């Protein structure tokens, strides 16, 4: 459905706007997931989250997709994943086209642009995951990180570009941070 095909009254628009801004709770987030065809898997979708995945069946169960997150393209998300507010996962690239003088070309055929988020991972707020990246199982990706390379299981990642700063102990669940030099 195209946005121009949606006709709503001013009153309904006001109600929807109020609902979106007031409705960041478990019940409404579940309803948002159901409205997007993701029901039955405990997928909670916070207000403003945009989900444009090539295959919704690649989204696991027990997910939280945060406020204003953007999830677009060939993306696989494992079970029990938290994606914080304003995260950006875009599985695609543009390339410069000398004939047009701008980045009008797409690279989907050039290499694997898919993104994989391993089960049990947490992407804190404002994390960006670039095309082609595979995040390991049970990763903690710290706020504001930009992940440009694959990560190992149980890694704590931070920075721009993201670097390993520690690990999650798989037995105790404790965050173990690397010592500063």
C-alpha positions in Angstrom: 0.0 0.0 0.0 1.3 3.4 -0.9 0.9 6.3 1.6 -1.0 8.4 -0.8 -3.7 5.6 -0.9 -4.4 6.1 2.9 -7.2 8.5 3.5 -7.8 9.6 7.1 -9.8 12.3 8.8 -8.2 15.1 10.8 -9.8 13.6 13.9 -8.3 10.2 13.2 -4.9 11.7 12.5 -5.0 13.5 15.9 -5.9 10.3 17.6 -3.1 8.4 15.9 -0.6 11.0 16.8 -1.6 11.0 20.4 -1.6 7.2 20.5 1.9 7.1 19.0 3.3 9.6 21.4 1.6 8.2 24.5 1.8 4.5 23.7 5.3 3.3 24.6 4.3 0.4 26.8 4.2 -3.4 26.6 0.6 -3.6 25.5 0.8 -1.0 22.8 4.2 -2.2 21.6 2.8 -5.7 21.1 -0.2 -4.3 19.2 2.1 -2.4 17.0 4.0 -5.6 16.1 0.7 -7.4 15.4 -0.5 -4.5 13.2 2.7 -4.9 11.2 2.1 -8.6 10.7 4.7 -9.7 13.3 2.2 -11.1 15.9 2.6 -14.4 17.8 6.3 -14.0 18.5 6.3 -11.4 21.3 7.8 -8.7 19.0 7.4 -5.3 20.7 7.6 -2.3 18.4 8.0 1.1 20.0 6.5 4.2 18.5 8.2 5.6 15.4 10.1 2.4 14.6 10.3 1.7 10.8 10.6 -1.9 9.8 11.2 -2.6 6.1 12.7 -6.0 6.0 12.9 -8.3 3.0 11.6 -11.3 5.0 9.7 -10.8 8.2 10.2 -14.5 9.0 13.9 -13.7 9.6 12.9 -11.7 12.8 13.1 -13.9 15.9 10.9 -14.1 18.9 10.9 -12.0 22.1 12.2 -8.8 20.4 12.1 -5.2 21.4 12.5 -2.7 18.5 13.0 0.7 20.1 11.7 4.2 19.6 12.4 5.6 16.1 14.7 2.7 15.1 15.1 2.1 11.4 15.5 -1.5 10.2 15.7 -1.9 6.5 16.7 -4.6 4.0 17.9 -8.1 4.3 18.1 -8.4 8.1 18.0 -11.4 10.4 17.5 -10.8 14.1 17.9 -13.7 16.5 15.6 -14.4 19.5 15.7 -12.3 22.7 17.2 -9.2 21.1 16.8 -5.6 22.3 17.3 -2.8 19.8 17.4 0.6 21.5 16.0 3.9 20.4 17.3 5.6 17.2 19.2 2.5 16.1 19.9 2.2 12.3 20.3 -1.1 10.6 20.4 -0.6 6.8 21.4 -3.6 4.7 22.2 -1.8 1.5 24.8 0.5 -0.1 24.8 3.1 -2.8 27.7 3.6 -5.1 28.8 6.6 -7.1 27.7 6.6 -10.7 30.0 8.8 -12.8 27.3 9.0 -15.5 24.8 10.7 -13.2 27.3 12.4 -10.9 25.7 11.1 -7.7 25.3 7.9 -5.6 22.5 6.6 -7.7 23.7 3.1 -8.1 22.9 0.2 -5.8 25.4 -2.5 -4.7 23.0 -5.3 -3.7 24.4 -7.5 -6.5 28.0 -6.7 -5.7 28.3 -8.4 -2.3 26.3 -9.7 0.7 24.7 -6.6 2.2 22.7 -8.6 4.8 22.9 -7.8 8.5 22.6 -10.5 11.2 22.0 -9.7 14.9 22.9 -12.7 17.0 20.5 -14.0 19.6 20.5 -12.4 23.1 22.2 -9.2 21.9 21.5 -5.7 23.0 22.0 -2.7 20.8 21.8 0.4 23.0 20.5 3.7 21.8 21.8 5.3 18.6 23.8 2.3 17.4 24.4 2.0 13.6 25.1 -1.4 12.0 26.4 -1.1 8.5 25.6 -3.4 5.6 27.2 -6.8 5.5 27.9 -7.0 9.3 27.2 -10.1 11.4 26.9 -9.3 15.2 27.6 -12.4 17.3 25.5 -14.0 20.0 24.9 -12.1 23.2 26.7 -8.9 22.2 26.4 -5.6 24.1 26.8 -2.8 21.6 27.2 0.4 23.6 25.3 3.6 22.8 26.4 5.6 19.8 28.6 2.8 18.4 29.0 2.3 14.6 29.6 -1.4 13.9 31.4 -1.8 10.5 32.8 -5.3 11.0 31.6 -8.7 12.2 31.8 -9.3 16.0 32.5 -12.4 18.0 30.0 -14.0 20.4 29.7 -12.3 23.9 31.6 -9.2 22.8 31.1 -5.7 24.3 31.5 -3.2 21.4 31.9 0.6 21.7 33.1 3.5 19.7 33.2 4.8 16.1 34.1 2.5 14.5 33.1 0.0 17.1 36.0 -1.9 18.8 35.8 -4.7 21.3 36.1 -3.3 24.8 35.3 -6.4 26.8 33.1 -9.4 26.9 30.0 -10.8 28.6 30.8 -13.8 30.8 28.6 -16.6 29.4 28.4 -18.3 32.8 27.7 -15.4 35.2 26.3 -12.8 32.7 28.8 -10.2 34.1 30.2 -7.5 31.9 34.0 -7.7 31.9 35.6 -4.6 30.6 39.2 -4.5 29.2 41.7 -2.6 31.3 42.7 0.7 29.9 46.3 1.1 28.8 
